[in-house]
Amino acid sequence: MSWLPRKLVVVPVDFSENSLGALETAIELANTPDTIFAVHIVPHVAAISPGMIWDTVNDATRVNSTKKYFRDFLVDRGLDKINLEVRVGDPGLQITDFSREIGADLIVISSHGYHGMKRLLMGSVAERVLRHADCPVLVLRRNDPAAV
């Protein structure tokens, strides 16, 4: 099995500069941009949040709104040939579930590089993806001075 190019590449996107770097890396590794699947996970909303109580916000409206923003985000950066997926739930698990469903060959994910107390409190999506993925995972380090 050849390491490059990969047929299906999944890239989790949180709309940060780091996830843009992951998309650029995926483009270098994939056959074509249309074999890349950018995925964004919308976290669950607490049942006691005002939007849920007054039924002005639900998962469907949040997903639709995010898809529109996501499409614009990709088009503005010249990445309109990349497929997009928006899901609701736990980011680490949803990313690996989606990758499994489409038979992904590789997941390219950026790391925020948190450590110490911040990592303990915030967790690590990249670490969760590493633990649950059925395919290889390429974790990209944050490349700003705060990552050191």
C-alpha positions as CSV (number, residue, x, y, z in Angstrom):
1,M,0.0,0.0,0.0
2,S,1.4,3.4,-1.0
3,W,1.6,6.2,1.5
4,L,0.7,8.8,-1.0
5,P,-1.6,9.9,-2.5
6,R,-4.6,9.1,-0.3
7,K,-8.0,8.6,-1.8
8,L,-10.3,9.9,0.9
9,V,-9.0,12.4,3.5
10,V,-11.0,13.8,6.4
11,V,-10.0,17.2,7.8
12,P,-11.8,18.4,11.0
13,V,-12.3,22.2,10.7
14,D,-12.9,24.6,13.6
15,F,-12.5,27.7,11.5
16,S,-9.1,28.5,13.0
17,E,-5.9,29.3,11.1
18,N,-4.6,25.9,12.3
19,S,-7.4,24.0,10.6
20,L,-6.8,26.0,7.4
21,G,-3.2,24.6,7.5
22,A,-4.6,21.2,7.9
23,L,-6.8,21.7,4.8
24,E,-3.7,22.9,2.8
25,T,-1.8,19.8,4.0
26,A,-4.7,17.5,3.0
27,I,-4.7,19.1,-0.5
28,E,-1.0,18.1,-0.8
29,L,-1.7,14.6,0.3
30,A,-4.9,13.9,-1.6
31,N,-5.5,12.9,-5.3
32,T,-7.7,15.9,-5.9
33,P,-9.6,18.4,-3.7
34,D,-12.9,16.6,-4.3
35,T,-11.5,13.6,-2.3
36,I,-11.2,15.8,0.8
37,F,-14.0,15.9,3.3
38,A,-13.9,18.9,5.7
39,V,-16.0,18.2,8.8
40,H,-17.2,20.5,11.5
41,I,-18.8,19.2,14.7
42,V,-21.4,21.4,16.4
43,P,-21.5,20.6,20.1
44,H,-24.8,19.7,21.8
45,V,-26.6,22.6,23.3
46,A,-27.7,22.4,26.9
47,A,-31.4,21.7,27.3
48,I,-31.8,24.6,29.6
49,S,-30.3,27.2,27.2
50,P,-32.9,29.9,26.2
51,G,-32.9,29.0,22.5
52,M,-33.8,25.4,23.4
53,I,-36.4,26.3,25.9
54,W,-38.2,28.8,23.6
55,D,-37.7,26.4,20.6
56,T,-35.9,29.1,18.5
57,V,-32.8,27.0,18.2
58,N,-32.5,23.3,17.5
59,D,-29.9,21.0,16.0
60,A,-31.3,21.4,12.5
61,T,-31.2,25.2,12.5
62,R,-27.7,25.1,14.0
63,V,-26.5,22.6,11.3
64,N,-28.0,24.6,8.5
65,S,-26.5,27.9,9.7
66,T,-23.1,26.2,10.1
67,K,-23.2,24.7,6.7
68,K,-23.9,28.0,5.1
69,Y,-21.0,29.6,7.0
70,F,-18.8,26.6,6.3
71,R,-19.5,26.8,2.5
72,D,-18.7,30.6,2.5
73,F,-15.6,29.9,4.5
74,L,-14.3,27.4,2.0
75,V,-15.3,29.4,-1.1
76,D,-13.6,32.6,0.3
77,R,-10.4,30.6,0.5
78,G,-10.7,29.1,-3.0
79,L,-11.5,25.6,-1.5
80,D,-14.9,25.3,-3.0
81,K,-14.2,21.8,-4.5
82,I,-13.7,20.3,-1.0
83,N,-16.7,18.3,0.4
84,L,-18.2,19.5,3.7
85,E,-20.0,17.7,6.5
86,V,-21.6,19.2,9.6
87,R,-22.6,17.0,12.5
88,V,-23.8,17.4,16.1
89,G,-22.2,15.7,19.0
90,D,-18.8,15.0,20.6
91,P,-16.2,16.2,18.2
92,G,-13.7,13.3,18.7
93,L,-16.2,10.6,18.3
94,Q,-18.2,12.2,15.5
95,I,-15.0,12.8,13.4
96,T,-14.0,9.1,13.8
97,D,-17.5,7.9,13.1
98,F,-17.7,10.0,9.9
99,S,-14.3,8.8,8.8
100,R,-15.3,5.2,9.3
101,E,-18.6,5.7,7.4
102,I,-16.9,7.0,4.3
103,G,-14.0,4.7,4.5
104,A,-11.4,7.4,4.9
105,D,-7.7,6.6,4.2
106,L,-6.4,9.4,6.4
107,I,-7.5,12.1,8.9
108,V,-5.5,15.3,9.0
109,I,-6.1,17.2,12.2
110,S,-4.5,20.3,13.7
111,S,-3.7,20.4,17.3
112,H,-4.1,23.5,19.5
113,G,-1.1,22.4,21.5
114,Y,-2.7,23.0,24.9
115,H,-0.9,21.5,27.9
116,G,-1.1,21.5,31.6
117,M,-4.3,22.7,33.3
118,K,-5.8,24.1,30.0
119,R,-5.6,20.7,28.4
120,L,-7.0,19.0,31.5
121,L,-10.0,21.3,31.5
122,M,-10.5,21.5,27.7
123,G,-9.6,18.0,26.6
124,S,-8.0,17.2,23.4
125,V,-10.0,16.4,20.3
126,A,-6.9,15.3,18.4
127,E,-6.0,12.8,21.2
128,R,-9.6,11.4,21.1
129,V,-9.4,11.1,17.3
130,L,-6.1,9.2,17.6
131,R,-7.6,6.8,20.1
132,H,-10.7,6.0,18.1
133,A,-9.7,6.3,14.5
134,D,-9.6,3.2,12.2
135,C,-7.3,4.9,9.7
136,P,-4.0,6.7,10.1
137,V,-4.1,10.2,11.7
138,L,-1.7,13.0,10.9
139,V,-1.7,15.5,13.7
140,L,-0.2,18.9,12.8
141,R,1.4,21.0,15.5
142,R,0.4,24.5,16.1
143,N,2.9,26.8,14.4
144,D,2.7,30.0,16.4
145,P,5.0,31.0,19.3
146,A,2.4,30.2,21.9
147,A,2.7,26.5,21.0
148,V,6.2,26.2,22.4
